[in-house]
Amino acid sequence: MKKMVVLLFVVIASHLYAQKIKGSDTVLPLAQKEAEIYMQVSPGILTTVTGGGSGVGILSLLEGTTDIAMSSRSLKYEERLRFKELGREVMETVIAFDALCVIVHPSNRVTALTRQQLEDIFRGKITRWSQVGGENIPVVVYVRETSSGTYEFFKETVLKYKNYMAGALSMPATGTVIQSVSQTRGAIGYVGFPYVNDKVKTLKITQNGKEYPVVRPLLLYYLRPAVSEVQSFVDFVLSDSGQQIAREMGYIEVQHEENR
Amino acid sequence: MKKIVELCVRNVLFVSAAVTTLAIVLIVIFLFRQGVGLFARPAVEEGFSLVVSAGNPVKKLTPQQVKLIFDGDVDNWSFLGGSHEPIEIYRWNEEIPVMNERSIAFIPTQYVSSLPGVRTVDMGRISPGDYFGGREWFPTSQPVPLFGVLPLLAGTLWVSLAAILFALPFGLAIAIYMAELAPKRIHGILKPVIELLAGIPSVVYGFFGLVVLVPLIQKSMNLPVGETAFAGAVVLAIMALPTIVTVAADALRTVPKAAREASLALGASQMQTIFRVTIPYCASGILAAVVLGIGRAVGETMAVLMVTGNAAIIPDSLFKPVRTIPATIAAELGEAPAGGAHYQALFMLGIILFFITLLISISVEIMSSRKRRQEI
């Protein structure tokens, strides 16, 4: 009888192995979709995906309360130090890329900007569209709130760590950025590629005559050596079917060579 | 038996009052404890230092100066009282920088001792003067965050005052109409409609404001941006309306019939009765309506977050974007590391908000007590 109970427990436990994934809200929709399909193809594994922000996910991985951390930025210096202090080795895997698009009102005549012009606009040095070949109307700059990973990423790559202008209008969500840009003639803002719709126009960004892609990797962090369940999920995400999901959702797929 | 029931009721009432008071006091204590550590913090991000070469004559820098340097807006030491040399900036990218006499570097404090010939710039602590008198709010700026609350304070006051100016005449007019003039049937329709307004979630107001009001304001006034203090004030006025109307109408209804009838019997018209007798009689109640309305406007978060544009600049007109204190707390607290300078600065904003509300209630208390003394 006792054996039966133990056996039952083992069976239930192995069936209900719940793998926890936590972190960035940017990666969240992709990871959710991936987990959904993954659970269909490999029954018996339960995967829970929750958001909270990149920092939250990494902190949970440090404390051992999650198996995988999602992140839209790479580990910070302090975070890497803490992993080292705990004697843990952490693995980083790029699962897809998210392109940031610079968007303007559809009536805007400007079709392309250089990286430098973009920096000057978001820093408040260029204040009228006529300075970059558009109509003579004031530029209205929309950014995200400081809590957003997108805000930090755009600041690091396009502005080269400089601060945005104080007068930039900061919006609480991606949806409100699109809404505001679509109804303001002089507006400029940035959103992730999956969110772009026909109500706004995207601009081409160039640097030294070449296209300047504002692309960030979407990452998964997990401890090494990886538990087999974790490894099989990561393998699934990187497989052709996993990458197809990413492509269908508007993300840029990972080239296989990059990960191997 | 009756006595025991009475005793029980008495105790229940006492306990609930005590618990509520205690909870409020604890919340206030929590607010202060979280916020008050701010001014003991170093101005530079914790664990990091700003270093220059030992021979550099610049000894001290203000947070504003550091921001200008790292944004590339000040690129020569001569602007800062040093020699006429260009400034070279190093941000921490996990490599120990090679320093020369022109450079300024932002590095973890533990590496300062391993760099020869450098000196840490004295930045001091976050000062109350910079906080309460600062004009720039860059809470995540590196290497030195700027916490200047003036633009946020100005934004909050602008939006709330404008909102109350819009809401007050309308609210009082509706209240007077409902309490004194409206036929029973119209009163029966108007009252639930007004009260329904209070039940709509503020996000809905915010979205309505963003999609309908903001483009309307922008087009009709021919403004470059529609997200302005004005838009916020209109949305807040609509939101404060139910509070003002219900409280003011209730106050008007407390006026004894005898007072009204005496006035009418003396030959006063209905309007004269309303403005000379009824309203003065319940002035303190109407004042309470105003205060509750202001309280609603000052503390409202979500709707304002969506329509005012949230630009942290001191507005010079109603038709400029503004950032309010509640919107700032709501937008930033989620990602601010608990216990850090940014977190404490946000709690400090909560304390400011607390004092604004306290000030309003105290002034109303004084006003209404003065009123009462006159009557006696």
Contacts between the chains, C-beta under 8 A, distances in Angstrom:
chain1	res1	chain2	res2	distance
A	53	B	334	7.4
A	53	B	335	5.9
A	55	B	335	7.1
A	55	B	337	7.5
A	77	B	92	6.9
A	77	B	94	5.6
A	77	B	108	7.5
A	78	B	47	7.3
A	123	B	71	7.4
A	137	B	224	6.8
A	138	B	224	4.4
A	140	B	224	5.7
A	140	B	225	5.0
A	145	B	310	7.5
A	145	B	331	4.3
A	145	B	332	6.8
A	146	B	139	6.2
A	146	B	140	4.7
A	146	B	331	7.4
A	146	B	332	5.7
A	146	B	335	7.3
A	147	B	331	6.5
A	147	B	332	5.8
A	147	B	334	5.5
A	147	B	335	3.4
A	147	B	336	7.7
A	152	B	140	7.6
A	161	B	70	7.4
A	161	B	91	5.9
A	161	B	142	7.0
A	162	B	70	7.3
A	162	B	71	4.5
A	162	B	72	6.2
A	163	B	67	6.6
A	163	B	71	5.4
A	163	B	138	5.6
A	163	B	141	5.2
A	166	B	136	6.0
A	166	B	137	7.6
A	166	B	138	7.6
A	166	B	151	7.7
A	166	B	311	7.0
A	166	B	312	5.7
A	166	B	313	5.3
A	167	B	311	4.9
A	167	B	313	4.9
A	167	B	321	7.4
A	168	B	311	6.0
A	169	B	225	6.8
A	169	B	227	5.8
A	169	B	309	4.0
A	169	B	310	6.2
A	169	B	311	5.0
A	169	B	321	5.3
A	170	B	309	7.9
A	170	B	310	4.5
A	170	B	311	6.9
A	170	B	323	7.7
A	170	B	331	7.4
A	171	B	310	7.2
A	172	B	305	5.2
A	172	B	306	6.7
A	172	B	310	7.8
A	172	B	331	5.8
A	176	B	210	6.4
A	176	B	306	6.2
A	179	B	210	6.0
A	179	B	211	6.7
A	180	B	210	7.2
A	180	B	214	7.6
A	180	B	227	6.6
A	183	B	214	6.9
A	183	B	215	4.6
A	183	B	218	7.3
A	183	B	226	7.0
A	184	B	218	6.8
A	184	B	224	7.6
A	184	B	225	6.0
A	184	B	226	6.6
A	185	B	224	7.9
A	186	B	224	5.5
A	186	B	225	7.9
